[in-house]
Amino acid sequence: MDKSSLDPALIEQLKKLQQKYAVMGQDLSSYLDGLLYSDYLTYWDYIHLDTLLSLQNPKTQFPDEKVFILYHQITELYFNLILWEIEQIAEKEGIEEPFFIARLDRIIRYFQLLENSFSVMVEGMEKDQFLKFRMSLLPASGFQSAQYRLIEICCTDMVNLVHVEFRESMMEYSDIEQQVSHLYWRSGATELASGKKTLTLQQFEEKYMKTFMDTGMKYRTKNLRKIYHENFPTSPEVIKRLRELDMLSNVLWPLAHLRSAGRYLHRDPDDIKATGGTNWQKYLPPRFQRIMFYPELWSAQEKEEWGKAAVAKAFS
């Protein structure tokens, strides 16, 4: 082929590639040989579809267990996307409002999809099947979602995640270890009768507490609340989105779980225990925990009635 017949734009791109690889001490022609001999990329290889579809391993023969597994896997993937957006915000140098808002919008969109998708759990399984296959899952529990706990830690100051009984007294604490020892969700995995830690909680803490501690230290100066206060404290658009994120994460998402628990675990006159013995009746209702990532953005009345309107709407 005559050089004059080559697209000038292509020649320019080759020059840029040659410069790029020269800086790294690499030979461009070797890379072009690799490109020449490599196969075309396929969709199924790119997303590792075969591997993905092999990750569902039910413990029983009940068909709806596959629904249960897949939905929780989908949830964890969305959590991973949320953490990815938060990381981009936290690591952004010279962060500007449009970037912050765009990433908050992504996070909000993921939470909206999660909340709206929970009907897969609430309406998408036969109650009789669920109440049987769930017993094969002990002591595992959705309570053990570490990614959701990491989202909480990255969204706010650790003290705002302390159990409501200790929160005010620990407002002046800078000791992350002390605050972590009183995180609100730890009381949600105690045995209903004795008040002792369940095996579910013991397993969870053994695997993840160091990660939670390290993340708390890493994000103590760059969680979303800190970034908001240091950069956009008067922005109405940022405030609007942080309020929406707070409501989605700390009211609507727990309520989605509460509806599911109410459907499958409520039985007059007694409630059926959740897997691992987690105390869902006290742990899930937002009014009991009063977790707010951005408490300064809510009025005294809104705090007092935290989750009340959403609960009334959800169970009307």
C-alpha positions in Angstrom: 0.0 0.0 0.0 1.4 3.4 -1.0 2.0 5.7 2.0 0.1 8.5 0.2 -3.1 6.3 0.3 -3.1 6.1 4.1 -5.5 8.3 6.0 -3.5 11.3 7.4 -5.5 11.0 10.6 -4.4 7.4 11.0 -0.7 8.3 10.4 -1.1 11.0 13.1 -2.5 8.5 15.6 0.4 6.1 14.9 2.9 8.9 15.6 1.1 9.6 18.9 1.1 5.9 19.8 4.8 5.7 19.0 5.5 8.6 21.3 3.4 7.1 24.0 5.2 3.7 24.0 8.6 5.3 23.5 8.2 7.2 26.8 7.7 3.8 28.5 10.6 2.3 26.7 8.3 0.0 24.6 8.3 -0.9 21.0 5.1 0.1 19.2 5.5 -2.5 16.5 5.5 -5.4 19.0 2.2 -4.1 20.4 0.8 -3.8 16.9 1.8 -7.4 16.2 -0.2 -8.4 19.3 -3.2 -6.5 18.1 -2.9 -8.2 14.7 -2.9 -11.7 16.1 -5.4 -11.3 19.0 -9.0 -12.4 18.6 -11.9 -9.9 18.5 -13.4 -9.1 21.9 -16.8 -10.6 22.6 -19.5 -9.4 24.9 -19.6 -12.6 27.0 -15.9 -12.6 27.5 -15.8 -8.9 28.4 -18.3 -9.2 31.2 -17.3 -12.7 32.1 -20.8 -13.9 31.6 -20.2 -17.6 32.0 -18.5 -16.9 35.3 -21.2 -14.6 36.4 -23.9 -17.1 35.7 -22.0 -19.8 37.6 -22.1 -17.9 40.9 -25.5 -19.0 42.0 -25.3 -22.1 44.2 -28.6 -22.8 46.0 -28.4 -24.9 49.2 -31.8 -26.4 48.7 -34.1 -27.6 45.9 -36.6 -24.8 46.3 -36.7 -22.8 43.0 -37.2 -19.4 44.6 -33.8 -19.7 46.4 -32.2 -18.7 43.1 -34.3 -15.5 43.1 -33.1 -14.8 46.6 -29.4 -15.3 45.7 -29.5 -13.4 42.4 -31.2 -10.4 44.0 -28.7 -10.1 46.8 -25.8 -10.4 44.2 -27.4 -7.6 42.2 -27.7 -5.5 45.3 -24.0 -5.9 46.1 -23.1 -4.9 42.6 -25.1 -1.6 43.0 -23.4 -1.1 46.4 -20.1 -1.5 44.6 -21.1 1.2 42.1 -22.0 3.6 44.9 -18.7 3.0 46.6 -16.9 3.7 43.3 -18.7 7.0 42.9 -17.8 8.0 46.5 -14.2 7.1 45.9 -14.0 9.3 42.8 -15.5 12.2 44.9 -13.1 11.7 47.8 -10.0 11.5 45.6 -10.9 14.4 43.3 -8.4 17.3 43.7 -9.9 20.8 43.4 -13.4 19.4 43.3 -16.0 21.6 41.7 -19.7 21.7 42.2 -20.8 20.3 38.9 -18.6 17.2 39.4 -19.9 16.7 43.0 -23.5 17.0 41.9 -23.1 14.7 39.0 -21.6 12.0 41.2 -24.3 12.5 43.9 -26.9 12.1 41.1 -25.4 8.8 40.2 -25.4 7.6 43.8 -29.0 8.7 44.2 -30.0 6.9 41.0 -28.4 3.7 42.2 -30.3 3.9 45.5 -33.5 4.7 43.7 -33.1 1.6 41.6 -32.3 -0.5 44.7 -35.4 0.8 46.5 -37.7 0.2 43.6 -36.3 -3.2 42.9 -37.1 -4.6 46.3 -40.4 -5.8 45.1 -38.4 -8.7 43.7 -38.0 -9.7 47.4 -41.4 -8.6 48.7 -43.6 -10.0 46.0 -41.2 -12.2 44.0 -41.0 -15.3 46.1 -43.4 -17.8 47.5 -43.7 -17.3 51.3 -43.8 -21.1 52.0 -40.6 -21.7 49.9 -38.8 -18.8 51.6 -39.6 -19.9 55.1 -38.2 -23.3 54.3 -35.0 -22.6 52.4 -34.0 -19.7 54.7 -33.4 -22.3 57.5 -30.5 -23.8 55.4 -28.8 -20.4 55.3 -28.1 -20.0 59.1 -26.3 -18.1 60.4 -25.7 -16.0 57.2 -27.8 -12.9 57.0 -28.2 -9.8 54.7 -27.1 -8.0 57.9 -23.6 -9.1 56.9 -23.4 -6.7 53.9 -20.0 -5.1 54.5 -20.3 -2.8 51.4 -23.4 -1.1 52.8 -21.6 -0.4 56.1 -18.7 1.0 54.1 -21.1 3.3 52.2 -22.4 4.6 55.6 -18.8 5.3 56.8 -17.9 7.1 53.6 -21.0 9.3 53.6 -20.8 10.9 57.0 -18.7 11.4 60.2 -18.5 8.2 62.2 -20.3 9.7 65.2 -23.5 10.0 63.2 -23.5 6.2 62.9 -23.2 5.7 66.7 -26.2 4.1 68.4 -28.7 6.8 69.3 -28.3 6.1 73.1 -24.6 7.1 73.0 -24.5 9.5 70.1 -24.8 12.8 72.0 -22.3 11.8 74.6 -19.8 10.9 71.9 -20.1 14.0 69.8 -16.8 15.3 71.1 -15.0 12.0 70.6 -12.3 12.0 67.9 -11.4 8.4 68.8 -12.6 6.4 65.8 -12.2 3.1 67.7 -14.5 4.2 70.5 -17.1 5.3 68.0 -16.9 2.1 66.0 -17.4 0.1 69.2 -20.9 1.8 69.5 -22.1 1.6 65.9 -25.8 1.4 65.8 -26.1 -1.8 63.7 -24.2 -3.9 66.2 -27.2 -3.9 68.5 -29.3 -5.3 65.6 -27.4 -8.6 65.7 -27.8 -9.5 69.4 -29.7 -12.5 70.5 -33.3 -11.6 71.2 -33.4 -13.3 74.6 -30.0 -13.0 76.1 -28.7 -9.8 74.5 -25.4 -11.5 73.6 -23.7 -11.2 70.2 -25.1 -13.6 67.7 -22.8 -15.9 65.7 -23.8 -13.7 62.7 -22.3 -10.7 64.4 -19.3 -12.5 65.6 -18.5 -13.7 62.1 -19.1 -10.3 60.6 -16.9 -8.4 63.1 -14.1 -11.0 62.8 -13.9 -10.6 59.0 -14.6 -6.8 58.6 -14.0 -4.7 61.7 -10.4 -3.9 60.7 -11.7 -2.8 57.3 -14.3 -0.6 58.9 -11.8 0.9 61.2 -9.3 1.6 58.4 -12.0 3.1 56.2 -13.2 5.3 59.0 -9.6 6.6 59.4 -9.2 7.1 55.7 -12.5 9.0 55.3 -12.6 11.0 58.5 -11.4 14.0 56.5 -12.9 13.3 53.1 -16.3 11.7 53.6 -19.2 13.3 51.7 -20.3 15.3 54.7 -16.8 16.8 55.1 -16.5 17.6 51.4 -19.9 19.3 51.5 -19.0 21.5 54.5 -15.6 22.4 53.2 -16.6 23.2 49.6 -20.3 23.7 49.1 -21.9 24.6 52.5 -24.4 27.1 51.0 -25.2 25.3 47.7 -29.0 24.6 47.5 -28.4 22.0 44.7 -25.9 20.1 46.8 -28.1 20.3 49.9 -31.1 19.1 47.9 -29.2 16.0 46.8 -27.7 15.2 50.2 -31.2 15.3 51.7 -32.4 12.9 49.1 -29.4 10.6 49.6 -30.1 10.7 53.4 -33.8 9.8 52.9 -33.0 7.0 50.4 -30.3 5.4 52.4 -31.6 5.8 56.0 -35.4 5.7 55.6 -36.6 4.3 52.3 -34.0 1.5 51.9 -34.5 0.2 55.5 -38.3 0.4 55.0 -37.9 -1.8 51.9 -36.3 -4.4 54.1 -39.0 -3.9 56.7 -41.8 -4.5 54.2 -40.0 -7.7 53.2 -39.5 -8.8 56.8 -43.1 -8.0 57.6 -44.3 -10.1 54.7 -42.2 -13.2 55.4 -41.4 -13.0 59.1 -44.5 -11.6 60.7 -46.8 -14.2 62.1 -49.4 -13.5 64.8 -49.1 -13.7 67.7 -45.3 -14.0 67.4 -42.7 -12.7 64.9 -40.5 -15.3 63.2 -36.8 -14.7 64.0 -34.6 -13.5 61.2 -31.7 -15.7 60.0 -28.9 -15.5 62.5 -31.3 -14.2 65.2 -31.0 -10.6 64.1 -33.5 -8.3 65.8 -35.2 -6.9 62.7 -38.2 -5.5 64.7 -35.8 -3.0 66.4 -33.1 -2.8 63.9 -35.0 -1.9 60.7 -37.5 0.8 61.6 -35.9 4.2 60.9 -37.6 5.8 63.9 -35.6 3.6 66.3 -32.2 4.2 64.8 -32.6 7.8 63.7 -29.5 7.6 61.5 -28.9 10.7 59.5 -25.8 11.3 57.4 -26.5 15.1 57.4 -28.4 16.0 60.5 -27.8 19.7 60.1 -29.9 19.6 56.9 -33.0 18.6 58.7 -35.3 20.6 61.0 -36.1 19.7 64.6 -39.5 18.5 63.5 -38.2 16.5 60.6 -35.7 14.8 63.0 -38.5 14.1 65.5 -40.7 12.6 62.9 -37.8 10.8 61.1 -39.3 8.2 58.7 -42.8 8.6 60.0 -44.4 9.8 56.8 -42.6 7.2 54.7 -43.7 4.4 57.1 -47.3 5.6 56.9 -47.1 5.6 53.1 -45.4 2.2 52.9 -47.8 0.4 55.1 -51.1 2.2 54.2 
